Every structure is written in structure tokens, then in C-alpha cells.
Amino acid sequence: MADSQVTIKLTSDEALVLSHWLEKLEMTELSRVGDDPAGWAPIHGIAGTLDKTLPGLFAPDYDQRLEAARQRLRPED
């Protein structure tokens, strides 16, 4: 079981929003929520994978792309 892997599939909108959220989480006081440093290993792994996979992270219109993705992911009332 130790060698098995789990694959998570996300839409590009989900990946962009999650990447941004994880970055904010890692930079805030919330990073102290976990009492076991091992919990951060998968979070850093996911964040690193998203950073390598998302081409628009450093685009000049990143903020607009992020907000558009958020809008598409928000449930309609």
C-alpha cells in the first residue's frame, strides 16, 4: 500500500482556484492549524504540481483569470 498512488482530477478552473487558495494558506497563520508537519508534505506536493501544470500563473492577466474561474465555480443561487 505504501507505493500506491492516488490520482486527483481537476478542471482548469478548479486547479487555478485551488492553487491560489493553497498559496494563501501556506503564507498565513492558517499554516499553523496542522499539528503534524507530515500533513504539509502532501499539500506542498499538490501545490508544486499545480504550479508546474498551470501556464497562466505568471500571466499579466492572472487576477482576471482567477476571478473568472471563481465566478464559474460559484454555485448559482
PyMOL Python script that loads the backbone (N, CA, C, O; Angstrom):
from pymol import cmd

cmd.read_pdbstr("""\
ATOM      1  N   MET A   1       0.816  -1.197   0.000  1.00  0.00           N
ATOM      2  CA  MET A   1       0.000   0.000   0.000  1.00  0.00           C
ATOM      3  C   MET A   1       0.858   1.259   0.000  1.00  0.00           C
ATOM      4  O   MET A   1       0.432   2.290  -0.520  1.00  0.00           O
ATOM      5  N   ALA A   2       2.053   1.197   0.570  1.00  0.00           N
ATOM      6  CA  ALA A   2       2.906   2.379   0.666  1.00  0.00           C
ATOM      7  C   ALA A   2       3.306   2.921  -0.701  1.00  0.00           C
ATOM      8  O   ALA A   2       3.557   4.119  -0.834  1.00  0.00           O
ATOM      9  N   ASP A   3       3.372   2.071  -1.713  1.00  0.00           N
ATOM     10  CA  ASP A   3       3.790   2.510  -3.038  1.00  0.00           C
ATOM     11  C   ASP A   3       2.627   2.920  -3.929  1.00  0.00           C
ATOM     12  O   ASP A   3       2.852   3.409  -5.036  1.00  0.00           O
ATOM     13  N   SER A   4       1.399   2.737  -3.482  1.00  0.00           N
ATOM     14  CA  SER A   4       0.262   3.083  -4.333  1.00  0.00           C
ATOM     15  C   SER A   4       0.100   4.597  -4.412  1.00  0.00           C
ATOM     16  O   SER A   4       0.525   5.336  -3.524  1.00  0.00           O
ATOM     17  N   GLN A   5      -0.520   5.031  -5.493  1.00  0.00           N
ATOM     18  CA  GLN A   5      -0.728   6.459  -5.715  1.00  0.00           C
ATOM     19  C   GLN A   5      -2.200   6.734  -5.901  1.00  0.00           C
ATOM     20  O   GLN A   5      -2.973   5.852  -6.275  1.00  0.00           O
ATOM     21  N   VAL A   6      -2.578   7.970  -5.635  1.00  0.00           N
ATOM     22  CA  VAL A   6      -3.940   8.437  -5.827  1.00  0.00           C
ATOM     23  C   VAL A   6      -3.892   9.538  -6.870  1.00  0.00           C
ATOM     24  O   VAL A   6      -3.055  10.438  -6.795  1.00  0.00           O
ATOM     25  N   THR A   7      -4.781   9.468  -7.834  1.00  0.00           N
ATOM     26  CA  THR A   7      -4.866  10.487  -8.861  1.00  0.00           C
ATOM     27  C   THR A   7      -6.093  11.344  -8.602  1.00  0.00           C
ATOM     28  O   THR A   7      -7.190  10.830  -8.386  1.00  0.00           O
ATOM     29  N   ILE A   8      -5.897  12.651  -8.627  1.00  0.00           N
ATOM     30  CA  ILE A   8      -6.994  13.596  -8.455  1.00  0.00           C
ATOM     31  C   ILE A   8      -7.142  14.363  -9.755  1.00  0.00           C
ATOM     32  O   ILE A   8      -6.167  14.893 -10.287  1.00  0.00           O
ATOM     33  N   LYS A   9      -8.356  14.419 -10.262  1.00  0.00           N
ATOM     34  CA  LYS A   9      -8.611  15.161 -11.495  1.00  0.00           C
ATOM     35  C   LYS A   9      -9.364  16.443 -11.171  1.00  0.00           C
ATOM     36  O   LYS A   9     -10.359  16.432 -10.446  1.00  0.00           O
ATOM     37  N   LEU A  10      -8.869  17.549 -11.721  1.00  0.00           N
ATOM     38  CA  LEU A  10      -9.483  18.850 -11.525  1.00  0.00           C
ATOM     39  C   LEU A  10      -9.677  19.518 -12.874  1.00  0.00           C
ATOM     40  O   LEU A  10      -8.908  19.292 -13.808  1.00  0.00           O
ATOM     41  N   THR A  11     -10.703  20.336 -12.970  1.00  0.00           N
ATOM     42  CA  THR A  11     -10.831  21.173 -14.162  1.00  0.00           C
ATOM     43  C   THR A  11      -9.763  22.261 -14.064  1.00  0.00           C
ATOM     44  O   THR A  11      -9.178  22.456 -12.999  1.00  0.00           O
ATOM     45  N   SER A  12      -9.508  22.957 -15.140  1.00  0.00           N
ATOM     46  CA  SER A  12      -8.515  24.032 -15.092  1.00  0.00           C
ATOM     47  C   SER A  12      -8.964  25.137 -14.141  1.00  0.00           C
ATOM     48  O   SER A  12      -8.134  25.740 -13.461  1.00  0.00           O
ATOM     49  N   ASP A  13     -10.271  25.410 -14.086  1.00  0.00           N
ATOM     50  CA  ASP A  13     -10.783  26.400 -13.135  1.00  0.00           C
ATOM     51  C   ASP A  13     -10.543  25.951 -11.703  1.00  0.00           C
ATOM     52  O   ASP A  13     -10.081  26.738 -10.876  1.00  0.00           O
ATOM     53  N   GLU A  14     -10.849  24.702 -11.403  1.00  0.00           N
ATOM     54  CA  GLU A  14     -10.636  24.176 -10.055  1.00  0.00           C
ATOM     55  C   GLU A  14      -9.159  24.225  -9.675  1.00  0.00           C
ATOM     56  O   GLU A  14      -8.810  24.588  -8.552  1.00  0.00           O
ATOM     57  N   ALA A  15      -8.303  23.859 -10.614  1.00  0.00           N
ATOM     58  CA  ALA A  15      -6.863  23.856 -10.349  1.00  0.00           C
ATOM     59  C   ALA A  15      -6.346  25.268 -10.076  1.00  0.00           C
ATOM     60  O   ALA A  15      -5.532  25.465  -9.174  1.00  0.00           O
ATOM     61  N   LEU A  16      -6.805  26.233 -10.836  1.00  0.00           N
ATOM     62  CA  LEU A  16      -6.360  27.609 -10.656  1.00  0.00           C
ATOM     63  C   LEU A  16      -6.798  28.158  -9.303  1.00  0.00           C
ATOM     64  O   LEU A  16      -6.000  28.759  -8.583  1.00  0.00           O
ATOM     65  N   VAL A  17      -8.064  27.951  -8.961  1.00  0.00           N
ATOM     66  CA  VAL A  17      -8.586  28.443  -7.685  1.00  0.00           C
ATOM     67  C   VAL A  17      -7.917  27.715  -6.520  1.00  0.00           C
ATOM     68  O   VAL A  17      -7.552  28.347  -5.529  1.00  0.00           O
ATOM     69  N   LEU A  18      -7.753  26.406  -6.626  1.00  0.00           N
ATOM     70  CA  LEU A  18      -7.095  25.644  -5.565  1.00  0.00           C
ATOM     71  C   LEU A  18      -5.647  26.084  -5.390  1.00  0.00           C
ATOM     72  O   LEU A  18      -5.181  26.228  -4.260  1.00  0.00           O
ATOM     73  N   SER A  19      -4.937  26.298  -6.478  1.00  0.00           N
ATOM     74  CA  SER A  19      -3.550  26.742  -6.411  1.00  0.00           C
ATOM     75  C   SER A  19      -3.448  28.057  -5.648  1.00  0.00           C
ATOM     76  O   SER A  19      -2.590  28.213  -4.779  1.00  0.00           O
ATOM     77  N   HIS A  20      -4.316  28.987  -5.973  1.00  0.00           N
ATOM     78  CA  HIS A  20      -4.307  30.292  -5.305  1.00  0.00           C
ATOM     79  C   HIS A  20      -4.620  30.134  -3.816  1.00  0.00           C
ATOM     80  O   HIS A  20      -3.969  30.744  -2.968  1.00  0.00           O
ATOM     81  N   TRP A  21      -5.617  29.315  -3.514  1.00  0.00           N
ATOM     82  CA  TRP A  21      -6.017  29.093  -2.129  1.00  0.00           C
ATOM     83  C   TRP A  21      -4.883  28.445  -1.331  1.00  0.00           C
ATOM     84  O   TRP A  21      -4.611  28.849  -0.200  1.00  0.00           O
ATOM     85  N   LEU A  22      -4.226  27.452  -1.912  1.00  0.00           N
ATOM     86  CA  LEU A  22      -3.119  26.789  -1.220  1.00  0.00           C
ATOM     87  C   LEU A  22      -1.965  27.756  -0.969  1.00  0.00           C
ATOM     88  O   LEU A  22      -1.333  27.714   0.086  1.00  0.00           O
ATOM     89  N   GLU A  23      -1.696  28.616  -1.928  1.00  0.00           N
ATOM     90  CA  GLU A  23      -0.631  29.599  -1.747  1.00  0.00           C
ATOM     91  C   GLU A  23      -0.961  30.522  -0.582  1.00  0.00           C
ATOM     92  O   GLU A  23      -0.099  30.814   0.248  1.00  0.00           O
ATOM     93  N   LYS A  24      -2.213  30.982  -0.519  1.00  0.00           N
ATOM     94  CA  LYS A  24      -2.620  31.848   0.588  1.00  0.00           C
ATOM     95  C   LYS A  24      -2.542  31.104   1.920  1.00  0.00           C
ATOM     96  O   LYS A  24      -2.119  31.668   2.928  1.00  0.00           O
ATOM     97  N   LEU A  25      -2.946  29.856   1.917  1.00  0.00           N
ATOM     98  CA  LEU A  25      -2.906  29.045   3.132  1.00  0.00           C
ATOM     99  C   LEU A  25      -1.483  28.906   3.651  1.00  0.00           C
ATOM    100  O   LEU A  25      -1.235  29.029   4.850  1.00  0.00           O
ATOM    101  N   GLU A  26      -0.561  28.652   2.749  1.00  0.00           N
ATOM    102  CA  GLU A  26       0.835  28.456   3.141  1.00  0.00           C
ATOM    103  C   GLU A  26       1.466  29.751   3.662  1.00  0.00           C
ATOM    104  O   GLU A  26       2.444  29.703   4.408  1.00  0.00           O
ATOM    105  N   MET A  27       0.920  30.897   3.279  1.00  0.00           N
ATOM    106  CA  MET A  27       1.504  32.185   3.647  1.00  0.00           C
ATOM    107  C   MET A  27       0.841  32.833   4.863  1.00  0.00           C
ATOM    108  O   MET A  27       1.260  33.914   5.278  1.00  0.00           O
ATOM    109  N   THR A  28      -0.162  32.215   5.434  1.00  0.00           N
ATOM    110  CA  THR A  28      -0.895  32.846   6.529  1.00  0.00           C
ATOM    111  C   THR A  28      -0.728  32.080   7.827  1.00  0.00           C
ATOM    112  O   THR A  28      -0.063  31.046   7.893  1.00  0.00           O
ATOM    113  N   GLU A  29      -1.344  32.617   8.836  1.00  0.00           N
ATOM    114  CA  GLU A  29      -1.355  31.973  10.148  1.00  0.00           C
ATOM    115  C   GLU A  29      -2.037  30.613  10.089  1.00  0.00           C
ATOM    116  O   GLU A  29      -1.800  29.765  10.949  1.00  0.00           O
ATOM    117  N   LEU A  30      -2.869  30.400   9.100  1.00  0.00           N
ATOM    118  CA  LEU A  30      -3.563  29.123   8.982  1.00  0.00           C
ATOM    119  C   LEU A  30      -2.597  27.964   8.806  1.00  0.00           C
ATOM    120  O   LEU A  30      -2.952  26.809   9.044  1.00  0.00           O
ATOM    121  N   SER A  31      -1.383  28.273   8.392  1.00  0.00           N
ATOM    122  CA  SER A  31      -0.404  27.206   8.213  1.00  0.00           C
ATOM    123  C   SER A  31      -0.055  26.535   9.540  1.00  0.00           C
ATOM    124  O   SER A  31       0.546  25.461   9.554  1.00  0.00           O
ATOM    125  N   ARG A  32      -0.428  27.164  10.650  1.00  0.00           N
ATOM    126  CA  ARG A  32      -0.175  26.567  11.955  1.00  0.00           C
ATOM    127  C   ARG A  32      -1.322  25.690  12.434  1.00  0.00           C
ATOM    128  O   ARG A  32      -1.258  25.134  13.531  1.00  0.00           O
ATOM    129  N   VAL A  33      -2.367  25.557  11.630  1.00  0.00           N
ATOM    130  CA  VAL A  33      -3.531  24.762  12.023  1.00  0.00           C
ATOM    131  C   VAL A  33      -3.153  23.311  12.249  1.00  0.00           C
ATOM    132  O   VAL A  33      -3.561  22.701  13.237  1.00  0.00           O
ATOM    133  N   GLY A  34      -2.383  22.765  11.342  1.00  0.00           N
ATOM    134  CA  GLY A  34      -2.000  21.363  11.469  1.00  0.00           C
ATOM    135  C   GLY A  34      -0.975  21.162  12.567  1.00  0.00           C
ATOM    136  O   GLY A  34       0.008  21.898  12.646  1.00  0.00           O
ATOM    137  N   ASP A  35      -1.199  20.175  13.408  1.00  0.00           N
ATOM    138  CA  ASP A  35      -0.256  19.920  14.485  1.00  0.00           C
ATOM    139  C   ASP A  35       0.801  18.888  14.107  1.00  0.00           C
ATOM    140  O   ASP A  35       1.713  18.610  14.887  1.00  0.00           O
ATOM    141  N   ASP A  36       0.676  18.324  12.909  1.00  0.00           N
ATOM    142  CA  ASP A  36       1.634  17.320  12.452  1.00  0.00           C
ATOM    143  C   ASP A  36       2.264  17.794  11.145  1.00  0.00           C
ATOM    144  O   ASP A  36       1.565  17.927  10.140  1.00  0.00           O
ATOM    145  N   PRO A  37       3.557  18.048  11.140  1.00  0.00           N
ATOM    146  CA  PRO A  37       4.218  18.519   9.927  1.00  0.00           C
ATOM    147  C   PRO A  37       4.053  17.580   8.732  1.00  0.00           C
ATOM    148  O   PRO A  37       4.174  18.012   7.586  1.00  0.00           O
ATOM    149  N   ALA A  38       3.781  16.310   8.988  1.00  0.00           N
ATOM    150  CA  ALA A  38       3.587  15.372   7.878  1.00  0.00           C
ATOM    151  C   ALA A  38       2.380  15.760   7.035  1.00  0.00           C
ATOM    152  O   ALA A  38       2.327  15.432   5.850  1.00  0.00           O
ATOM    153  N   GLY A  39       1.427  16.441   7.616  1.00  0.00           N
ATOM    154  CA  GLY A  39       0.247  16.876   6.868  1.00  0.00           C
ATOM    155  C   GLY A  39       0.573  17.883   5.787  1.00  0.00           C
ATOM    156  O   GLY A  39      -0.160  18.008   4.806  1.00  0.00           O
ATOM    157  N   TRP A  40       1.671  18.603   5.961  1.00  0.00           N
ATOM    158  CA  TRP A  40       2.045  19.605   4.968  1.00  0.00           C
ATOM    159  C   TRP A  40       2.753  19.005   3.764  1.00  0.00           C
ATOM    160  O   TRP A  40       2.795  19.636   2.708  1.00  0.00           O
ATOM    161  N   ALA A  41       3.306  17.815   3.888  1.00  0.00           N
ATOM    162  CA  ALA A  41       4.003  17.184   2.760  1.00  0.00           C
ATOM    163  C   ALA A  41       3.079  17.027   1.550  1.00  0.00           C
ATOM    164  O   ALA A  41       3.465  17.429   0.453  1.00  0.00           O
ATOM    165  N   PRO A  42       1.878  16.464   1.699  1.00  0.00           N
ATOM    166  CA  PRO A  42       1.016  16.352   0.523  1.00  0.00           C
ATOM    167  C   PRO A  42       0.517  17.701   0.022  1.00  0.00           C
ATOM    168  O   PRO A  42       0.313  17.880  -1.179  1.00  0.00           O
ATOM    169  N   ILE A  43       0.321  18.644   0.927  1.00  0.00           N
ATOM    170  CA  ILE A  43      -0.136  19.972   0.494  1.00  0.00           C
ATOM    171  C   ILE A  43       0.926  20.640  -0.361  1.00  0.00           C
ATOM    172  O   ILE A  43       0.618  21.214  -1.406  1.00  0.00           O
ATOM    173  N   HIS A  44       2.174  20.566   0.078  1.00  0.00           N
ATOM    174  CA  HIS A  44       3.265  21.140  -0.714  1.00  0.00           C
ATOM    175  C   HIS A  44       3.409  20.400  -2.048  1.00  0.00           C
ATOM    176  O   HIS A  44       3.702  21.016  -3.073  1.00  0.00           O
ATOM    177  N   GLY A  45       3.204  19.093  -2.034  1.00  0.00           N
ATOM    178  CA  GLY A  45       3.274  18.318  -3.275  1.00  0.00           C
ATOM    179  C   GLY A  45       2.194  18.727  -4.266  1.00  0.00           C
ATOM    180  O   GLY A  45       2.460  18.893  -5.456  1.00  0.00           O
ATOM    181  N   ILE A  46       0.986  18.887  -3.770  1.00  0.00           N
ATOM    182  CA  ILE A  46      -0.125  19.315  -4.635  1.00  0.00           C
ATOM    183  C   ILE A  46       0.138  20.716  -5.166  1.00  0.00           C
ATOM    184  O   ILE A  46      -0.022  20.970  -6.359  1.00  0.00           O
ATOM    185  N   ALA A  47       0.539  21.622  -4.286  1.00  0.00           N
ATOM    186  CA  ALA A  47       0.810  22.998  -4.699  1.00  0.00           C
ATOM    187  C   ALA A  47       1.916  23.048  -5.752  1.00  0.00           C
ATOM    188  O   ALA A  47       1.808  23.776  -6.739  1.00  0.00           O
ATOM    189  N   GLY A  48       2.975  22.272  -5.538  1.00  0.00           N
ATOM    190  CA  GLY A  48       4.074  22.249  -6.507  1.00  0.00           C
ATOM    191  C   GLY A  48       3.650  21.703  -7.854  1.00  0.00           C
ATOM    192  O   GLY A  48       4.055  22.216  -8.898  1.00  0.00           O
ATOM    193  N   THR A  49       2.831  20.660  -7.830  1.00  0.00           N
ATOM    194  CA  THR A  49       2.324  20.093  -9.083  1.00  0.00           C
ATOM    195  C   THR A  49       1.458  21.099  -9.816  1.00  0.00           C
ATOM    196  O   THR A  49       1.571  21.249 -11.032  1.00  0.00           O
ATOM    197  N   LEU A  50       0.591  21.791  -9.084  1.00  0.00           N
ATOM    198  CA  LEU A  50      -0.264  22.801  -9.715  1.00  0.00           C
ATOM    199  C   LEU A  50       0.583  23.921 -10.305  1.00  0.00           C
ATOM    200  O   LEU A  50       0.317  24.384 -11.415  1.00  0.00           O
ATOM    201  N   ASP A  51       1.598  24.357  -9.571  1.00  0.00           N
ATOM    202  CA  ASP A  51       2.459  25.433 -10.076  1.00  0.00           C
ATOM    203  C   ASP A  51       3.132  25.057 -11.388  1.00  0.00           C
ATOM    204  O   ASP A  51       3.288  25.898 -12.273  1.00  0.00           O
ATOM    205  N   LYS A  52       3.532  23.793 -11.516  1.00  0.00           N
ATOM    206  CA  LYS A  52       4.190  23.340 -12.744  1.00  0.00           C
ATOM    207  C   LYS A  52       3.200  23.144 -13.887  1.00  0.00           C
ATOM    208  O   LYS A  52       3.571  23.244 -15.056  1.00  0.00           O
ATOM    209  N   THR A  53       1.954  22.868 -13.554  1.00  0.00           N
ATOM    210  CA  THR A  53       0.956  22.498 -14.549  1.00  0.00           C
ATOM    211  C   THR A  53       0.188  23.685 -15.112  1.00  0.00           C
ATOM    212  O   THR A  53      -0.247  23.653 -16.263  1.00  0.00           O
ATOM    213  N   LEU A  54       0.018  24.724 -14.319  1.00  0.00           N
ATOM    214  CA  LEU A  54      -0.824  25.855 -14.727  1.00  0.00           C
ATOM    215  C   LEU A  54      -0.002  26.903 -15.474  1.00  0.00           C
ATOM    216  O   LEU A  54       0.853  27.558 -14.877  1.00  0.00           O
ATOM    217  N   PRO A  55      -0.249  27.067 -16.754  1.00  0.00           N
ATOM    218  CA  PRO A  55       0.544  28.008 -17.538  1.00  0.00           C
ATOM    219  C   PRO A  55       0.255  29.474 -17.223  1.00  0.00           C
ATOM    220  O   PRO A  55       1.109  30.331 -17.452  1.00  0.00           O
ATOM    221  N   GLY A  56      -0.937  29.773 -16.702  1.00  0.00           N
ATOM    222  CA  GLY A  56      -1.328  31.165 -16.510  1.00  0.00           C
ATOM    223  C   GLY A  56      -0.944  31.775 -15.178  1.00  0.00           C
ATOM    224  O   GLY A  56      -1.326  32.911 -14.897  1.00  0.00           O
ATOM    225  N   LEU A  57      -0.199  31.057 -14.343  1.00  0.00           N
ATOM    226  CA  LEU A  57       0.126  31.586 -13.013  1.00  0.00           C
ATOM    227  C   LEU A  57       0.912  32.891 -13.056  1.00  0.00           C
ATOM    228  O   LEU A  57       0.786  33.732 -12.165  1.00  0.00           O
ATOM    229  N   PHE A  58       1.713  33.052 -14.085  1.00  0.00           N
ATOM    230  CA  PHE A  58       2.539  34.256 -14.171  1.00  0.00           C
ATOM    231  C   PHE A  58       2.115  35.158 -15.321  1.00  0.00           C
ATOM    232  O   PHE A  58       2.865  36.037 -15.746  1.00  0.00           O
ATOM    233  N   ALA A  59       0.905  34.929 -15.818  1.00  0.00           N
ATOM    234  CA  ALA A  59       0.388  35.764 -16.911  1.00  0.00           C
ATOM    235  C   ALA A  59       0.030  37.153 -16.374  1.00  0.00           C
ATOM    236  O   ALA A  59      -0.366  37.289 -15.216  1.00  0.00           O
ATOM    237  N   PRO A  60       0.168  38.166 -17.201  1.00  0.00           N
ATOM    238  CA  PRO A  60      -0.154  39.522 -16.750  1.00  0.00           C
ATOM    239  C   PRO A  60      -1.632  39.669 -16.339  1.00  0.00           C
ATOM    240  O   PRO A  60      -1.972  40.530 -15.527  1.00  0.00           O
ATOM    241  N   ASP A  61      -2.488  38.835 -16.899  1.00  0.00           N
ATOM    242  CA  ASP A  61      -3.921  38.918 -16.573  1.00  0.00           C
ATOM    243  C   ASP A  61      -4.351  37.832 -15.578  1.00  0.00           C
ATOM    244  O   ASP A  61      -5.506  37.407 -15.572  1.00  0.00           O
ATOM    245  N   TYR A  62      -3.405  37.390 -14.736  1.00  0.00           N
ATOM    246  CA  TYR A  62      -3.687  36.332 -13.761  1.00  0.00           C
ATOM    247  C   TYR A  62      -4.893  36.666 -12.894  1.00  0.00           C
ATOM    248  O   TYR A  62      -5.767  35.821 -12.701  1.00  0.00           O
ATOM    249  N   ASP A  63      -4.952  37.879 -12.375  1.00  0.00           N
ATOM    250  CA  ASP A  63      -6.059  38.249 -11.484  1.00  0.00           C
ATOM    251  C   ASP A  63      -7.408  38.115 -12.177  1.00  0.00           C
ATOM    252  O   ASP A  63      -8.376  37.658 -11.569  1.00  0.00           O
ATOM    253  N   GLN A  64      -7.477  38.506 -13.433  1.00  0.00           N
ATOM    254  CA  GLN A  64      -8.720  38.385 -14.193  1.00  0.00           C
ATOM    255  C   GLN A  64      -9.064  36.919 -14.453  1.00  0.00           C
ATOM    256  O   GLN A  64     -10.227  36.524 -14.364  1.00  0.00           O
ATOM    257  N   ARG A  65      -8.057  36.121 -14.770  1.00  0.00           N
ATOM    258  CA  ARG A  65      -8.283  34.687 -14.988  1.00  0.00           C
ATOM    259  C   ARG A  65      -8.790  34.017 -13.714  1.00  0.00           C
ATOM    260  O   ARG A  65      -9.715  33.206 -13.751  1.00  0.00           O
ATOM    261  N   LEU A  66      -8.176  34.365 -12.595  1.00  0.00           N
ATOM    262  CA  LEU A  66      -8.569  33.793 -11.314  1.00  0.00           C
ATOM    263  C   LEU A  66     -10.007  34.175 -10.973  1.00  0.00           C
ATOM    264  O   LEU A  66     -10.798  33.319 -10.574  1.00  0.00           O
ATOM    265  N   GLU A  67     -10.346  35.436 -11.126  1.00  0.00           N
ATOM    266  CA  GLU A  67     -11.708  35.868 -10.807  1.00  0.00           C
ATOM    267  C   GLU A  67     -12.727  35.218 -11.738  1.00  0.00           C
ATOM    268  O   GLU A  67     -13.813  34.845 -11.294  1.00  0.00           O
ATOM    269  N   ALA A  68     -12.401  35.077 -13.004  1.00  0.00           N
ATOM    270  CA  ALA A  68     -13.313  34.406 -13.942  1.00  0.00           C
ATOM    271  C   ALA A  68     -13.520  32.947 -13.537  1.00  0.00           C
ATOM    272  O   ALA A  68     -14.640  32.440 -13.590  1.00  0.00           O
ATOM    273  N   ALA A  69     -12.445  32.274 -13.134  1.00  0.00           N
ATOM    274  CA  ALA A  69     -12.557  30.881 -12.687  1.00  0.00           C
ATOM    275  C   ALA A  69     -13.411  30.794 -11.434  1.00  0.00           C
ATOM    276  O   ALA A  69     -14.242  29.894 -11.312  1.00  0.00           O
ATOM    277  N   ARG A  70     -13.218  31.712 -10.510  1.00  0.00           N
ATOM    278  CA  ARG A  70     -14.036  31.732  -9.290  1.00  0.00           C
ATOM    279  C   ARG A  70     -15.518  31.900  -9.625  1.00  0.00           C
ATOM    280  O   ARG A  70     -16.378  31.212  -9.075  1.00  0.00           O
ATOM    281  N   GLN A  71     -15.787  32.815 -10.524  1.00  0.00           N
ATOM    282  CA  GLN A  71     -17.183  33.059 -10.911  1.00  0.00           C
ATOM    283  C   GLN A  71     -17.817  31.796 -11.503  1.00  0.00           C
ATOM    284  O   GLN A  71     -18.965  31.471 -11.198  1.00  0.00           O
ATOM    285  N   ARG A  72     -17.077  31.099 -12.334  1.00  0.00           N
ATOM    286  CA  ARG A  72     -17.621  29.885 -12.950  1.00  0.00           C
ATOM    287  C   ARG A  72     -17.831  28.760 -11.944  1.00  0.00           C
ATOM    288  O   ARG A  72     -18.695  27.903 -12.135  1.00  0.00           O
ATOM    289  N   LEU A  73     -17.043  28.763 -10.874  1.00  0.00           N
ATOM    290  CA  LEU A  73     -17.145  27.697  -9.866  1.00  0.00           C
ATOM    291  C   LEU A  73     -18.175  27.986  -8.780  1.00  0.00           C
ATOM    292  O   LEU A  73     -18.619  27.070  -8.088  1.00  0.00           O
ATOM    293  N   ARG A  74     -18.554  29.236  -8.627  1.00  0.00           N
ATOM    294  CA  ARG A  74     -19.526  29.571  -7.579  1.00  0.00           C
ATOM    295  C   ARG A  74     -20.891  29.010  -7.960  1.00  0.00           C
ATOM    296  O   ARG A  74     -21.335  29.129  -9.102  1.00  0.00           O
ATOM    297  N   PRO A  75     -21.547  28.395  -6.973  1.00  0.00           N
ATOM    298  CA  PRO A  75     -22.884  27.878  -7.275  1.00  0.00           C
ATOM    299  C   PRO A  75     -23.865  29.011  -7.538  1.00  0.00           C
ATOM    300  O   PRO A  75     -23.791  30.080  -6.932  1.00  0.00           O
ATOM    301  N   GLU A  76     -24.771  28.749  -8.443  1.00  0.00           N
ATOM    302  CA  GLU A  76     -25.804  29.733  -8.728  1.00  0.00           C
ATOM    303  C   GLU A  76     -26.843  29.681  -7.633  1.00  0.00           C
ATOM    304  O   GLU A  76     -27.170  28.605  -7.132  1.00  0.00           O
ATOM    305  N   ASP A  77     -27.364  30.831  -7.260  1.00  0.00           N
ATOM    306  CA  ASP A  77     -28.403  30.857  -6.213  1.00  0.00           C
ATOM    307  C   ASP A  77     -29.717  30.347  -6.710  1.00  0.00           C
ATOM    308  O   ASP A  77     -30.688  30.305  -5.954  1.00  0.00           O
TER     309      ASP A  77
END
""", "prot")
cmd.dss("prot")
cmd.show_as("cartoon", "prot")
cmd.util.cbc("prot")
cmd.orient("prot")
